[in-house]
């Protein structure tokens, strides 16, 4: 392998390793639950501002027929 090609491959692997979020069974399951909520684009924007605790509460509300906004109460 040419030295330049090897350097490019090594650098690419380092960048990917540094940028990649650690994928765990828990993160995959959580992402599947979030995808199943069918949030609108506006709700997705709100979702991204919520704390993990608020997201957990919202998941329960939505799964039981409520809405994301209702789960926030008086936020």
One Martini backbone bead per residue (centre of mass of N, CA, C, O) as a GRO file, in nm:
protein
   75
    1UNK     BB    1   0.099   0.035   0.021
    2UNK     BB    2   0.078   0.350   0.004
    3UNK     BB    3   0.159   0.602   0.213
    4UNK     BB    4  -0.081   0.788   0.147
    5UNK     BB    5  -0.310   0.583   0.173
    6UNK     BB    6  -0.250   0.504   0.464
    7UNK     BB    7  -0.291   0.789   0.581
    8UNK     BB    8  -0.585   0.822   0.494
    9UNK     BB    9  -0.700   0.579   0.641
   10UNK     BB   10  -0.605   0.652   0.927
   11UNK     BB   11  -0.746   0.926   0.943
   12UNK     BB   12  -1.034   0.827   0.893
   13UNK     BB   13  -1.051   0.645   1.143
   14UNK     BB   14  -1.004   0.866   1.352
   15UNK     BB   15  -1.242   1.044   1.278
   16UNK     BB   16  -1.466   0.835   1.313
   17UNK     BB   17  -1.401   0.768   1.610
   18UNK     BB   18  -1.443   1.065   1.719
   19UNK     BB   19  -1.747   1.109   1.593
   20UNK     BB   20  -1.867   0.865   1.702
   21UNK     BB   21  -2.128   0.730   1.845
   22UNK     BB   22  -2.210   0.533   2.084
   23UNK     BB   23  -2.329   0.209   2.031
   24UNK     BB   24  -2.618   0.079   2.182
   25UNK     BB   25  -2.883  -0.093   2.276
   26UNK     BB   26  -3.016   0.149   2.417
   27UNK     BB   27  -2.996   0.355   2.181
   28UNK     BB   28  -3.157   0.189   1.979
   29UNK     BB   29  -3.418   0.166   2.144
   30UNK     BB   30  -3.469   0.469   2.179
   31UNK     BB   31  -3.479   0.541   1.876
   32UNK     BB   32  -3.724   0.359   1.818
   33UNK     BB   33  -3.922   0.503   2.002
   34UNK     BB   34  -3.900   0.783   1.877
   35UNK     BB   35  -3.987   0.697   1.590
   36UNK     BB   36  -4.278   0.589   1.689
   37UNK     BB   37  -4.405   0.883   1.751
   38UNK     BB   38  -4.439   1.071   1.506
   39UNK     BB   39  -4.306   1.344   1.474
   40UNK     BB   40  -4.308   1.648   1.401
   41UNK     BB   41  -4.102   1.893   1.314
   42UNK     BB   42  -4.179   2.072   1.556
   43UNK     BB   43  -4.149   1.847   1.771
   44UNK     BB   44  -3.850   1.789   1.713
   45UNK     BB   45  -3.750   2.065   1.805
   46UNK     BB   46  -3.849   2.033   2.093
   47UNK     BB   47  -3.715   1.766   2.167
   48UNK     BB   48  -3.413   1.883   2.142
   49UNK     BB   49  -3.470   2.065   2.423
   50UNK     BB   50  -3.493   1.829   2.602
   51UNK     BB   51  -3.467   1.646   2.860
   52UNK     BB   52  -3.451   1.326   2.950
   53UNK     BB   53  -3.692   1.348   3.145
   54UNK     BB   54  -3.889   1.482   2.944
   55UNK     BB   55  -3.876   1.256   2.735
   56UNK     BB   56  -3.986   1.030   2.911
   57UNK     BB   57  -4.259   1.166   2.963
   58UNK     BB   58  -4.343   1.198   2.667
   59UNK     BB   59  -4.351   0.904   2.591
   60UNK     BB   60  -4.581   0.828   2.784
   61UNK     BB   61  -4.791   1.022   2.677
   62UNK     BB   62  -4.794   0.931   2.377
   63UNK     BB   63  -4.848   0.622   2.430
   64UNK     BB   64  -5.133   0.732   2.588
   65UNK     BB   65  -5.247   0.977   2.378
   66UNK     BB   66  -5.083   1.212   2.398
   67UNK     BB   67  -4.878   1.499   2.403
   68UNK     BB   68  -4.601   1.677   2.404
   69UNK     BB   69  -4.717   1.936   2.526
   70UNK     BB   70  -4.867   1.800   2.765
   71UNK     BB   71  -4.600   1.687   2.901
   72UNK     BB   72  -4.499   1.987   2.992
   73UNK     BB   73  -4.717   2.162   3.085
   74UNK     BB   74  -4.583   2.473   3.214
   75UNK     BB   75  -4.287   2.516   3.115
   0.00000   0.00000   0.00000
